[in-house]
Amino acid sequence: MTAPTILVLPGLGDSGPEHWQSRWENEWPTFVRVRQRSWDQPELSEWLAALEAAVSAAPTPTILLAHSLSCSLVVQFAARYGNPGACIRGALLVAPADVDSCEHTPPETRSFAPLPLLPLPFPSTVVASRNDPYVAFSRARELAGAWGAEFVDAGDIGHINAASGLGQWPDGKRCLDRLLERTSG
């Protein structure tokens, strides 16, 4: 089977050079970052269009590697388009931001609300930290259940970003490897 294209979907503000997404992207040539016009003033319609274009342009079926706000992007995309042409093999959804909560996320994320609570049309895994300031742990578990996703408890590691000091984040890479195994058939 052909190796999938891994589409890297950073969250609000993009993922800087010390973020695990950027480190993985630099290490593996099949990882392709989906660029957004504005990382700091996100508009759902623009982010959806960029994701749709990236999925369409990918040379092989894709795995979506989403962080934070882009977890919302993935579920919004699936709610609108399903899995066009079965071109999405799966999604790793890391540290989903609770865009429905004014307590947990900033106002510039509101265009991504409300979060669809429908099963995703492809295999997925949600990885959540117990002390993420952008989503309550119980809410992350609830979202994973609604989306039909495998749920991984990452422990107390904050927002699972560069500030968490994860480096290459080997535990995350193992989650991706498990997803790749689940979707290779």
C-alpha positions in Angstrom: 0.0 0.0 0.0 1.2 3.5 -0.8 2.5 5.6 2.1 0.0 8.3 3.1 0.7 12.0 2.8 0.7 13.5 6.4 -1.0 16.9 6.4 0.3 18.9 9.3 -2.5 21.2 10.7 -1.2 23.7 13.3 -3.5 25.6 15.6 -3.9 29.2 16.4 -0.7 31.1 15.9 0.9 28.3 13.8 3.5 25.8 15.2 6.9 27.3 15.8 10.3 25.5 15.2 10.3 23.9 18.7 6.8 22.5 18.4 6.6 18.7 17.9 4.7 19.2 14.6 7.5 21.3 13.2 10.1 18.8 14.4 8.2 15.9 12.8 7.7 17.9 9.6 11.5 18.5 9.3 12.3 14.9 9.9 9.9 13.2 7.5 9.5 14.4 3.9 6.0 13.0 3.6 4.7 15.6 6.1 3.2 18.6 4.4 2.1 21.7 6.4 -1.2 23.2 5.4 -0.7 27.0 5.2 -3.3 29.4 6.3 -3.7 33.1 5.3 -3.9 34.2 8.9 -2.7 32.1 11.8 -3.7 34.7 14.4 -7.2 35.8 13.1 -8.6 32.5 11.9 -11.7 32.3 9.8 -13.3 28.8 9.5 -14.3 29.2 5.9 -10.7 30.1 4.9 -9.2 27.3 6.9 -11.7 24.8 5.4 -10.8 26.0 1.9 -7.1 25.5 2.6 -7.6 22.0 4.0 -9.8 21.0 1.1 -7.2 22.2 -1.4 -4.4 20.4 0.4 -6.4 17.1 0.6 -7.3 17.4 -3.1 -3.6 18.1 -4.1 -2.1 15.3 -2.0 -0.4 12.7 -4.2 -1.6 9.9 -1.9 -4.4 9.4 0.6 -3.9 11.5 3.7 -3.5 11.4 7.4 -4.5 14.6 9.2 -2.1 15.6 12.0 -4.1 18.3 13.8 -3.2 20.4 16.9 -5.5 22.5 19.0 -7.7 24.7 16.9 -7.1 22.5 13.9 -8.8 19.6 15.6 -12.0 21.8 15.3 -11.1 22.3 11.6 -11.0 18.5 11.0 -14.4 17.9 12.6 -15.9 20.8 10.8 -14.5 19.6 7.5 -15.8 16.1 8.1 -19.3 17.4 9.1 -19.4 19.4 5.8 -17.7 17.1 3.3 -17.5 13.7 4.9 -14.5 11.8 3.4 -14.5 12.8 -0.3 -13.3 10.0 -2.4 -12.1 8.2 0.8 -9.0 10.3 0.5 -8.6 10.8 4.2 -7.3 7.6 5.9 -7.3 8.9 9.5 -6.7 11.8 11.9 -4.5 12.3 14.9 -6.2 15.1 16.9 -3.9 16.4 19.6 -5.0 18.8 22.4 -8.4 19.8 20.9 -9.3 23.3 21.8 -12.8 23.7 23.2 -14.0 26.5 20.9 -17.5 26.2 22.5 -16.1 27.5 25.8 -15.3 31.2 26.4 -13.5 30.1 29.5 -11.0 27.9 27.7 -10.5 29.6 24.3 -10.0 33.1 23.0 -12.7 35.1 21.0 -10.8 34.7 17.7 -11.7 31.0 17.7 -15.4 31.5 17.8 -16.0 31.0 14.0 -15.0 27.4 14.6 -18.0 26.9 17.0 -20.1 25.0 17.6 -18.1 21.8 17.5 -19.9 19.0 15.6 -20.5 16.1 17.8 -20.8 13.4 15.1 -18.7 10.3 14.4 -15.8 11.0 12.1 -15.9 9.1 8.8 -12.4 7.9 9.2 -10.4 6.3 12.1 -9.1 8.9 14.6 -7.3 9.3 17.8 -7.7 12.1 20.3 -4.7 12.8 22.6 -5.4 15.0 25.6 -3.5 16.3 28.6 -5.1 16.4 32.0 -4.0 20.0 32.6 -4.5 21.6 29.2 -5.7 25.2 29.7 -7.7 25.1 26.4 -9.9 22.1 27.1 -11.1 20.4 30.3 -9.9 16.8 30.3 -13.5 15.5 30.8 -14.6 17.6 27.7 -11.7 16.2 25.6 -12.8 12.6 26.6 -16.5 13.6 25.7 -15.4 14.9 22.3 -13.4 11.8 21.5 -16.5 9.7 22.3 -18.8 11.8 20.1 -16.3 11.6 17.3 -15.8 7.8 17.6 -12.2 8.4 18.3 -9.7 6.3 20.3 -8.8 8.4 23.4 -5.3 8.7 24.8 -4.6 10.2 28.2 -1.3 12.1 27.8 -0.9 12.8 31.6 -0.1 16.3 32.9 1.8 17.9 30.0 0.0 21.1 29.4 -1.2 22.1 25.9 1.1 19.5 24.2 3.0 22.2 22.4 6.5 23.7 22.4 5.9 25.2 25.9 5.4 21.6 27.2 9.1 20.9 26.4 8.3 17.7 24.6 11.0 17.9 22.0 10.3 15.2 19.3 7.5 13.9 21.6 8.1 10.2 21.2 4.8 9.3 22.9 2.9 11.3 20.2 4.9 9.5 17.5 3.8 6.2 18.9 0.2 7.4 18.7 0.7 8.3 15.1 2.3 4.9 14.4 -0.7 3.1 16.0 -3.1 5.2 13.8 -1.0 4.4 10.7 -1.2 0.7 11.6 -5.0 0.9 12.0 -5.5 2.7 8.7 -3.1 0.6 6.5 -5.5 -2.1 5.7 
